[in-house]
Amino acid sequence: MEYGQPQASTGGSVVRAILSLLPDWVEWTVLSLIAAWLVSLGAVQVWRRIQYCRAVRAGRPIHAAAQYGQGRGADCLGSYAPPRRPDADGD
């Protein structure tokens, strides 16, 4: 054991061991797919932020998922749904 080197975590050594068993082309393909997935997550986040800013600037409603009269997600729970309050007006 060398004292100057930091020890790898257990998860990192397991991933390194699994990747060393694969052929090089599979290893590079898996790593590139993971990188593409991470880049696409970032791109979707930026796209949503741009859409949000455009909606705010245009004065449109921000979240259009719950339209009037649509109800809440608890309406789909059936017998597990919480009881409705008598003073609730559906918003």
Secondary structure as GFF3:
##gff-version 3
##sequence-region A 1 91
A	DSSP	alpha_helix	10	21	.	.	.	ID=ss1
A	DSSP	alpha_helix	24	58	.	.	.	ID=ss2
A	DSSP	three_ten_helix	73	80	.	.	.	ID=ss3
###
